[in-house]
Amino acid sequence: MNATAYTMDETAIRKLLSAANGDAALIYLYIQSGNDPSQAQQALRLSNSRYQCAAATLRQMGLWPEEKPRQFLSGLSPQYSGQDVQTAMEQDQDFPSLRAELERLLGRSLNTEELKIILGFVRYLGLPADVICILVCYCKDRAKQRGSLRAPSLRSIEKEAYHWAEQGIDTIEEAGAYIQAQNLRHSKLRKIMDILQIHGRTLTAAEQRYATAWMDMGFQGDAISMAYERTCLNTGGMNWAYMNKILLRWHEAGLHTPQQIRTGDTKKSPQGGPRQLDADELAAIERLMQEG
């Protein structure tokens, strides 16, 4: 019997390992083997809850075969009136209870303008009530992580709601997988900040883009620490652009673990001496010496 060999992308492997979700890995292997994703639940004998959670995890990692995300334009959304809100309160069975729950979560009463926004969540974005409640809890936690003692505004929640709708996050399972992925991402970001000895402040937008790119490349803390040490040794301190060049070079060479880096990133002189500095490293050191 002939066996067909299938290869897996290294980036996909790193994503699956970091997610630590066996069902997601199993479904991904099933799909990569050329099988129909819609048949995965039955073929792998997974319960509906296990299947939905695993599929949601794969979507959050960008490993699920599907169409491009939907687009919702805030400028083209329907303009709801106070009468629309009143009608929803009187005729929609779920809207009054949704309002009450959101007021409880936010710790205040919602005015008519805010209720118009929530009505848009339901009617325009198509988000179920339970997902909207999870969304608000997520935005509260995120604001707290950023040091805010106040509940987020409905406008800031609306921005996140559009993101969820565009990503197809419209079930409890999808919301749970997204929040789990974001919490993991936040934890890794905090670890990077500790490695770089950044304390008592948040990252700037540019710094966060660098750190996020390193995580997306699949680098873990130990490899990032090696790049940081090399940056400090070669430039005399932290230099984001310089450190990014190091990690980009390693990524392009397929070097992501300390062992791979130590083995594959050794530039030796013809006499077998220590690694020689490249042109970028020499230029950076020269600039620092001139500044000194």
N, C-alpha and C positions, 0 to 999 in steps of 0.2 A: 504494500500500500504506500502510495506516494504522500509524503507530508509536505504541506505548503508552509514556507517560512515567512513570517511577518516581522517587520522591524518597527520599533517604537522610537519616536522622537525623544531625544534626551531631555528636552525641556518638559515634555509631557510626563516623563518618568519622574522628574524632580517635583513637578506639581502634584502628582498622585501620591508620592511619598510624603510630602509636606501636609497633605490633606488627611492622611491616616484614615482613609475611609475604604475598607475592603470591598464593599459593594460597588462603590464608584469605580475602583480599579477593575473589578470583574466585568462591569458593564462596558467600560472603555475597551478592554481586550476583546469582548464579544463584538463590539461595533467595528474595531480595527480589523477583525478577521473577515470583514465583508458582509456581516449580517445586518438585517433590518433592525434599527433601533427600537421600532414599535413592537418587536417580538422578544425583546430582551427580558422583560418581566416574566413572561411565561416560560421562556427557554431556560432561564436561570433559577426559576422557582422562587422568586422573591415576593414577599408580601407587598401590598400596594404602598404601605407607608415606607418600607425600606427602599422600594424602587423609586418613589417620588423624592425621597431625601437624597439618594445617590445621584439621580438624574439632575437634581437641582445643584448639587455640588459640582458636577461636571460642567454645567452651564456657567457657574460662577468662575470656573477655571478656564473657560473658553475651549473646552474639549468636547462639546456636544455639537453634532452636526445639525445645524438649523439655519433658517433664513436670517438675514440681517435684522438687527434690532429695530423695533418700531420707532417712529418719530412723532413726538407730540410737541407742537409749537405753542408756547404760552400766548404769543400774540394773536393766534388764530383760535384760541379756545372760546367757547360760548361765554357771553357776558350775562351772568345770572343776576336776577333782580331780587329785591326784598320779597316780592310776591312769590318768586320761585322757591325761596327758602321757606316762606310760610306754607306754601302748598306741600312741600316735602315734609314739613313738620306735621301736617294734618293728614296727609294721604300715604306717605311712605312709612311702612311699618317699622323699618330699621333705623331711619334717620334720627328720630328723637332719642333712641337709646344710644346711638353713636355719639350724638351731641353730648349727652350726659356723661358718657365714659371719657370723652376727650376733655371735658371740663374737669373731671376728676383727675385725670392724668396731668393736666397743665396747671391745676390748682387755681383756676379762675373761670369766670363766666366768659363766654364767647359772644362777641357782638355780631351784628348782621353781616358786616363786611367779611369777618372771619368765617362765618357760616357759608357765605358764598364760595369761599375758597374750598371748604370741605365738600360742598356740593359738587364742585368741579372734580375733586378726587373721585367721587362716586360715579358721576354721570359722564364726564369727559375722559378721565383716565381709566375708568372701569375697575377701580380698586375695591375689593370687598371690605366690609366694615372691620373684620378681624385683622386684615392686613394693614389697614389704616392705623389701628391701635398699636400694632407692632412697630409701624413706621414712626409714630410719635414717641414711643418708648426709646427707640433707637436714636432719634434726634436728641432726646433729653440726655441720654447717656453720653453721646458724642460731645454735647455742649459741656457736660460736667468734666469730661476728659480734657477739654481745652481750658478748664479753669473757671468757667462761667457758673455763677450761683443762681442765675435766672433761667426760667424755662424758655425754650426757643420760641421765636415768633412764628406765626402761621406762614409768613412769607418765606422764611428759611426752611420750614418743613415742606412747603410747596415745591421748592427747588429740588429737594431730595425726592419728593413724590414723583416728579417728572422723570427723574433718573430711574427710579424703580419701574415705572410704567414702560419706559423705553427698553429696559433690560428684561421685561417680561416677568417681573417679580410681582405676581398677583395671587400667590397661594401661601399658606403658612409654611409649607416646605421650602418654597423658593426664598421666602423672607428669612427663614432660619439658616439656610445655607449661605445666603449673602452676609448676614450678620456674623456668622461663624468665620467666614473668610475675611471680613473686615477686622474682626477682633484679632485674628491671627496676624494679619498685616500690621495692625497697630502694635502688637506685642513685638514683632520683628523690628519695627521702626524704633521702638523704645530701646531695644537691644543695640541697634546701630548707634543711637545717640549716646548710650553708655560707653560703647567702644570708642567713640570719637570724643568722649569726655565733655559732652554738651549737657549741662544741667541748669535748671532754673529758668529755662526759656523754651519756647517752641521753635521748630525749624522754620526758616524762611521758605517762601514758595520755591525759590530756586534750589535750596538745599533739599527740600522734600522731593523735588523732581529727581535729583541725583540719587537719593537713597531709595526711592521707589524703583528707579531703573535698575539699580543693583539687585534689589529683591527679585524683580522680574527676570533678570538674567539667571537667577538661581543660586546666587551667592549666599552662603550662611555666615554666621557671625565670625567663625574662625578665619575664613578666607578674607573677610572684610578687615579683620584685625591685622592680618598680614599686610594688606595693602596700606592700611593706615600707618603701620610702623615704617614701611618702606618710604611712604610719603614724608613722614616726619624726619627720617634719617637723611633723605636726599634734598629736602627743601627747608628743613629747620622748623617746620610746623605744619599745621593742617592747611592743605590747599585742595579745595574741592575739585577743581578742573584737573589738576595733576593726578589726584587719586582716581578720578574717573577714567583717565587714560590708562592707568595701570589695570583697572578692572576690565575695561573694554578690551585691552590686549589679551588678557587671560581668557575672557569670554570667547573672543574670536578664535583663540587657539584651543578651545574646548577644555580649559583648565578651570575647575570650579572648587575642588577640594584642596586642602593643604598638601596632601600627598601628591596630587596631580601637579600642583603649582611648583613644589620643590623639585619634582622630577623633570617637568617640561619647561620651566621658565628659568633655566640656568644658562645664561649666555657666558660661555667660557672664552678666555683669550687663547690664542694659538698655543701658548705655553702651558695651558691648563690652569691658569690663575683664576682669581675671583671674577665674578660677572662684571662686565664693563658697562658704565652708564651710557645710555643712548643720548641722542642729540637733544631731545626734550628735557631730559633730566639735567644735562649739563647747562642748558640755557636757563632752567629754573634756578639752579644753584648760583649761576653768574648774576642773575637779577637780584637775588637775595643779598649777595655780597655787595653789590653796588648800592642797594638800599641801606645796608648797614653802614 
